[in-house]
Amino acid sequence: MKYVTLSQTNDLMPTLGLGTWQASSDIIETVVYNALELGYRHIDTAFNYNNEKAIGNAIKKWLENGKGTRNDLFITTKLPHVGNRASDVKKFLELQLNILQLDYVDLYLIHVSFGFQCNPETLTPLVNPSGEYVLDMETDHIATWKKMEECQKEGLVRNLGLSNFNESQISKIIKEATIKPQVLQVELHAYFQQRKLVQFCEENDIIVTAYAPLGSPGAKDHFVTKYNYSPDTFPDLLGHSEVKAIADHHGKTTAQILLNFLLKQKIVVIPKSTSEHRLKENMDIYDFELTPEENNSIKKLDRGEKGRIFNFLFWKGVENHPEYPFTFIIQ
Ligand SMILES: NC(=O)c1ccc[n+]([C@@H]2O[C@H](COP(=O)([O-])OP(=O)(O)OC[C@H]3O[C@@H](n4cnc5c(N)ncnc54)[C@H](OP(=O)(O)O)[C@@H]3O)[C@@H](O)[C@H]2O)c1
């Protein structure tokens, strides 16, 4: 496993993590245990993935079986959209630690820049009869961040970060923060390379984690099934002919090429898989170098904003939130 060093704590963050979105509770316990056995040390989850309990079970079992220590692991989870306010930060973090059966997490991210009103019974977003999500128009990033800092000082979390925030939102937090964001987790893959944002993060000592590094092939079905929302186009990055040719040249798979391409830019990757075979495949990504020509040809696949899959418009009305992070023209 390879690591990057986080700026404020000098903690080591494994450059490969296991994504767990869309991995249901009934299978993820075994998957996480197997992943730890294979050598994964970094697990990415979130309150909204509804799998923290099963992931916590797997970690507990692995530790109890003497396979390693808590220090060996890097566990990330996220403050949900329904808890995106100062008064809810500690409440959610403590609840999540309890569900995960952990004393602390290594990284706590504000999951999205906007907030929804919360149904206190179910801890899910309030949705009005027309299907629109009820926005919390009072979202205050600075106030929320100050509470995140308090949680870090109390030892509930080792490192703090953001997810799905734009450059201007991050800059405002940096200006007011005592503890600066150490990680930004955003959608990032060959079709959507976010070079300007990556450079901004580099200049500010923020490690970038790429979500959907393989182009999230499972997302489309999920958007349609869960939200009846169908994006106009949906990329098939794993099947791209140029990536395939590069993969053939190295005796690797297209997934391995796409992950290696990001790693070489010091970007942390968190591909999700529940298949043992693909868990292994996604780890075997450190032992080859793309040629400058190959690197350039993948760079050229960038579609800019058109490559974005996760615009969150499946949450009806979200674009009306004052902190909706994306400024592209909504069709
Ligand atoms: N912060 C955020 O808002 C946010 C949003 C989205 C995702 N995330 C995080 O980022 C993680 C990764 O993103 P993602 O899950 O959307 O997309 P992804 O990792 O790009 O793609 C996962 C999909 O690819 C398949 N897959 C995995 N390895 C493969 C391989 N070697 N060959 C072929 N197919 C392969 C998986 O299927 P199998 O399971 O069947 O292998 C799954 O359908 C998430 O799981 C989550 O932890 C964060």
The ligand as an SDF file (V2000), in Angstrom:
LIG
                    3D

 48 52  0  0  0  0  0  0  0  0999 V2000
  -18.7020   12.0730   -1.9410 N   0  0  0  0  0  0  0  0  0  0  0  0
  -19.6490   11.7260   -2.7770 C   0  0  0  0  0  0  0  0  0  0  0  0
  -20.6270   12.4490   -3.0080 O   0  0  0  0  0  0  0  0  0  0  0  0
  -19.5530   10.4140   -3.4810 C   0  0  0  0  0  0  0  0  0  0  0  0
  -20.3590   10.1560   -4.5950 C   0  0  0  0  0  0  0  0  0  0  0  0
  -20.2130    8.9260   -5.2360 C   0  0  0  0  0  0  0  0  0  0  0  0
  -19.2990    8.0160   -4.7700 C   0  0  0  0  0  0  0  0  0  0  0  0
  -18.5490    8.2820   -3.6540 N   0  0  0  0  0  0  0  0  0  0  0  0
  -17.5830    7.2880   -3.1030 C   0  0  0  0  0  0  0  0  0  0  0  0
  -16.6970    6.9030   -4.1470 O   0  0  0  0  0  0  0  0  0  0  0  0
  -16.7660    5.4920   -4.3340 C   0  0  0  0  0  0  0  0  0  0  0  0
  -16.4960    5.1230   -5.7720 C   0  0  0  0  0  0  0  0  0  0  0  0
  -17.4610    5.6960   -6.6480 O   0  0  0  0  0  0  0  0  0  0  0  0
  -18.6020    4.8270   -7.3590 P   0  0  0  0  0  0  0  0  0  0  0  0
  -18.8970    3.6540   -6.5290 O   0  0  0  0  0  0  0  0  0  0  0  0
  -19.7140    5.7430   -7.6850 O   0  0  0  0  0  0  0  0  0  0  0  0
  -17.9660    4.4390   -8.7590 O   0  0  0  0  0  0  0  0  0  0  0  0
  -16.6900    3.6200   -9.2760 P   0  0  0  0  0  0  0  0  0  0  0  0
  -15.8340    3.1850   -8.1630 O   0  0  0  0  0  0  0  0  0  0  0  0
  -16.1260    4.4340  -10.3750 O   0  0  0  0  0  0  0  0  0  0  0  0
  -17.3680    2.3580   -9.9620 O   0  0  0  0  0  0  0  0  0  0  0  0
  -17.9290    1.3240   -9.1960 C   0  0  0  0  0  0  0  0  0  0  0  0
  -18.6110    0.3790  -10.1620 C   0  0  0  0  0  0  0  0  0  0  0  0
  -17.6380   -0.2130  -11.0240 O   0  0  0  0  0  0  0  0  0  0  0  0
  -17.6660   -1.6300  -10.9200 C   0  0  0  0  0  0  0  0  0  0  0  0
  -16.2590   -2.0450  -10.8650 N   0  0  0  0  0  0  0  0  0  0  0  0
  -15.3840   -1.9360   -9.8430 C   0  0  0  0  0  0  0  0  0  0  0  0
  -14.1770   -2.3770  -10.1790 N   0  0  0  0  0  0  0  0  0  0  0  0
  -14.2710   -2.8030  -11.4540 C   0  0  0  0  0  0  0  0  0  0  0  0
  -13.3450   -3.3790  -12.3530 C   0  0  0  0  0  0  0  0  0  0  0  0
  -12.0840   -3.6090  -12.0060 N   0  0  0  0  0  0  0  0  0  0  0  0
  -13.7950   -3.7020  -13.5990 N   0  0  0  0  0  0  0  0  0  0  0  0
  -15.0780   -3.4820  -13.9570 C   0  0  0  0  0  0  0  0  0  0  0  0
  -16.0050   -2.9340  -13.1340 N   0  0  0  0  0  0  0  0  0  0  0  0
  -15.6050   -2.5980  -11.8990 C   0  0  0  0  0  0  0  0  0  0  0  0
  -18.4000   -1.9310   -9.6320 C   0  0  0  0  0  0  0  0  0  0  0  0
  -19.1250   -3.1310   -9.7490 O   0  0  0  0  0  0  0  0  0  0  0  0
  -18.8440   -4.4010   -8.7680 P   0  0  0  0  0  0  0  0  0  0  0  0
  -19.1430   -3.9520   -7.3580 O   0  0  0  0  0  0  0  0  0  0  0  0
  -19.8040   -5.4190   -9.2560 O   0  0  0  0  0  0  0  0  0  0  0  0
  -17.4090   -4.7730   -8.9630 O   0  0  0  0  0  0  0  0  0  0  0  0
  -19.3600   -0.7510   -9.5200 C   0  0  0  0  0  0  0  0  0  0  0  0
  -20.5180   -0.9670  -10.2970 O   0  0  0  0  0  0  0  0  0  0  0  0
  -18.1890    5.1720   -3.8430 C   0  0  0  0  0  0  0  0  0  0  0  0
  -18.3900    3.7990   -3.6480 O   0  0  0  0  0  0  0  0  0  0  0  0
  -18.2550    6.0120   -2.6100 C   0  0  0  0  0  0  0  0  0  0  0  0
  -17.5410    5.4190   -1.5460 O   0  0  0  0  0  0  0  0  0  0  0  0
  -18.6480    9.4740   -3.0290 C   0  0  0  0  0  0  0  0  0  0  0  0
  1  2  1  0
  2  3  2  0
  2  4  1  0
  4  5  1  0
  4 48  2  0
  5  6  2  0
  6  7  1  0
  7  8  2  0
  8  9  1  0
  8 48  1  0
  9 10  1  0
  9 46  1  0
 10 11  1  0
 11 12  1  0
 11 44  1  0
 12 13  1  0
 13 14  1  0
 14 15  2  0
 14 16  1  0
 14 17  1  0
 17 18  1  0
 18 19  2  0
 18 20  1  0
 18 21  1  0
 21 22  1  0
 22 23  1  0
 23 24  1  0
 23 42  1  0
 24 25  1  0
 25 26  1  0
 25 36  1  0
 26 27  1  0
 26 35  1  0
 27 28  2  0
 28 29  1  0
 29 30  1  0
 29 35  2  0
 30 31  1  0
 30 32  2  0
 32 33  1  0
 33 34  2  0
 34 35  1  0
 36 37  1  0
 36 42  1  0
 37 38  1  0
 38 39  2  0
 38 40  1  0
 38 41  1  0
 42 43  1  0
 44 45  1  0
 44 46  1  0
 46 47  1  0
M  CHG  2   8   1  16  -1
M  END
$$$$
